Each structure stands twice: as C-alpha cells, then as structure tokens.
C-alpha cells in the first residue's frame, strides 16, 4: 500500500475549512486503498501543545520523507510549497488532484 503525504494550506484562509479539506482528502485516499498522512490532523495537538512553525515543519518533513507520493491541495501556503520542493528534491511524485494521483498509481507497477 502506497503512502500519500497531503500537503495543504493551514493558516491562510479559513483554518477550519482547510483542516476539513485535508480530512476529506485523507478519507477519500483511504477508500482508494492508500495510506494517507495529513499533517493538519495535528491541528488539535497545536491547540493544546503549541510548537513553533519551524518545529512543525521539521516534524512534517520527517513524515514526508517516508511517503511514496505527495498530494498538494490547492491554496496559498508557504509550508506546503516547501513540502512540495522537498518532495521534488527527493524524487517523489507530486500530484495536484486525487484524479491525477490515481492515473499515475494505476500505471505504477509498484502500487501493490
């Protein structure tokens, strides 16, 4: 099962709506047979145990490094753009929609 890192906006715009979009993508990826990781699930941890932006990004990168694919959700985000840049630097495929990811995954012989 392929692991998918969900890179998405968090603080720009409506934070609750951003978290919801990430959770919706997470759920859809599970239904399609992937193992998703959404760093925005840490929203609830941040509410109780805040950390610096830099510390969260370090934590996110550790997870991103373990994923096979990156799904970049739409919207302005310095952090998500940095995650995409790191993924590209590591040679990981980056997708901008679940449909695009599925097209690639269906031709990737290592999907299973």
N, C-alpha and C positions, 0 to 999 in steps of 0.2 A: 504494500500500500504506500503510495507516494504522499509525502508530507508537503503541505502548502502553507506558506507564510503569508498572512494577509497584512499588507502594508496599506495604511489608510490614514486620512486626516483624523485628528483628535480635537485639538483646541481651536482650530479655525472653524467658524460657523457654530452650529448647534452641537455641543458636545454629546448630548443625549442621542440626537439623531445620528451622529457619527458612530457612536457605540452600537446603536441598533443596526445600522447598515453592515457593520462588521460581524455582528452576531448572526444576521440573516445570511450573509455570505458563508460564514462558518457552518451553519446548519445545512445550507444547500450543498456545500462541499462534502459534508458527512454523508448526505443522501446519495451523492455520486460516487462514493467509495474512497474518498481521500481522507487523510488525517490532517485536518487543518490546525493551525495555530494562530490565534488572534491576540496580539499584544494589548488590544483595547479591553480585553477582559480584566486587565489589571486596573481598570478604572475604579473598581470597587476597593482594591488594595490601596490605591493612591488616596482615596477618600479618608482612610483610617491611618495609613502609614505613608505619608508623602515622602517622595525621594526627588532628588534633582533631576532635571531633564536629561542631563548627561549620564546619570546613573541608569535611568530607564533605557536610554539608547544603548548603553553597553549591554544591558540585560537582553534587549531586543536583538542585538547583533548576535549574541550567543545562540539564541534560538534560530535566527535566520540562517546562520551557518550550517545548521543541522537539517534544513528543509531542502527539498528537491526542486520546488517551484515557488515563485513569488507571484501573488495576485495583488496588483496595485489598484485599489479602489479610487474612483475619481475624486478630485478635490485638491485644493491647495494645501500642501503640507511639507515643510522643510524636513521633518523627520522621515516621512515616507519617501521623499525624494532621496534622502541619504541612504535609506534601506535599499532602494532600487539601485543606486550607484554601487553599493557594496555587493549586491547580488550579481550585477553585471561583471564587476571585478572578479568575482568568484566563478564566473562562467555559468551561473544559474539562469534558466529561462525565466523571463518576466512577462506576465500577461496582464492585460488591462480589462479583461472581462472573463467571466466563467466560461462563456461560449468559446472564446479564443483558447483558453486553457484546455478545454475538452477536445477541441480539434487537434491540438498538439498531443495530448495524452493518448488519444486514440491511435496515433501513429507512432508513439514512443513504445518501442518493443519491450522496454524495461518497466512498463507500468505495473505489471502483475508481480 
